[in-house]
Amino acid sequence: MAKKKKAISAVLFRNAVPEGSPMPSLKGTIEVDRSFVTDLEMSKDDLAVYVAQVQKEGKFILPEGLELEIAYWNNTSKKGNSYLSGSVQNPYKKTELPAEEVKEKLAVLDDTPF
């Protein structure tokens, strides 16, 4: 079974550094899939300012206030090296069902014989 590709994936490898070194102990990459869409809401004015910033800088700029959720798992490479792999995604938000939809689902359950 193929792994489901995440919109943003990441890997972290242990960095061989001497104790007390200012170098990071973990180092890796983050890859953003073209299909990733944030749930950050922007007004037309905010969007115009953002586009103007990107045009002025000539570089992609992450929107201010962008909040993402990360999760990492321990893994071992084919060469036996341990590393962390993970995903970055929009924060989980519990979706509330409309009251009418809840009533309909409960009615179906009431009609089901057990």
N, C-alpha and C positions, 0 to 999 in steps of 0.2 A: 504494500500500500504506500503510495507516494504521500509525503508530508504536504499538508496544506500550506501554501506560501502565504506568509504574513505580509501586510502592507509595508511594515518596517521590520527588518530583522537585524539582529546584532550578534556579534561574537566577542568574547573577551578571553585572552590568553594570559597566563602568568608571564610576567616579564622578569627574567633573571636579573635581579639587581642586588647589589650588596646591602647588607643591613644598615639602616641609617641613611641610605641614599635618598635624595630628593626625587628620584625617578619614580614613576608610577609602578605599582606592583601588578597591575592588570592593564592590558592595552588591547584594543581591538578596533572593530569597524561597525558602522551602522549603514545599512543599505535601505534606501527608500524606494519602494515600488511606485511606478507612475500612477497607479490607481489610488494611492492614498489620498484621502480627503479628511481634513480635520472637521470637528464639529464646532469650531470657533465661529461665532456669528460676527459679521461685520456689516455696518451700515454702508450706504453708498459713499458717504463722506469718508469713512474709515478706509474703504477700498480705494478711493481716489488718492488718499494720502499714501497708502501702502504702494500702489502702482507708481506714484511719483518717486517714492524712495528707491524702489527697485530700478527705475529708469536712471535716477541720479547716480546711484552706486554702481550700476551695471552688473549687479550680482543678485543672486537669490537671497532674500532676507526672511528669516522666520518671523511670523507675526508676533508682536508683543502680546503677552498674555496667553500664548499657546501652552496648554497643559496636557501632557501625555503620561500614560501609565506604562511602566516597564515590568517585565517578568523575566527571570533568568533560571536556567536549569544547568546542573552539572553534567558534563559529557566527557567522553574520552575519544580522542582522534584515532584514526587507523594506525598511527605511529605510537599510540599509547600515551600521548600527552593529554593531560586534563585541561579542559577549558569550559567556559560558561557560554551558553548560547541562549538567546532570548528574543523577545519581541517587544516592540513599542507600539502602543495603540492609543486610541482615544479612551479616556477614562470610562469605566463601566458605569452605566446609568440604568437603574432599574426602571423598566417601562411600566407605567400604570395602565391597566386596561380601563376603557370607559365603562361606567356603571352598567350601561345597557348590554355591553358585550359580556360582562361578568354574569348578569342575570341569565342570558342565553346559554352560557356554558353550564351554569348550575342547573338549568331546566333540562338540558340533555342528560346530565348525571342523574337527576331525579327519575327520568324515564328509563334508565338502564337497570334491568334486573340483575341482581347479584346472586 
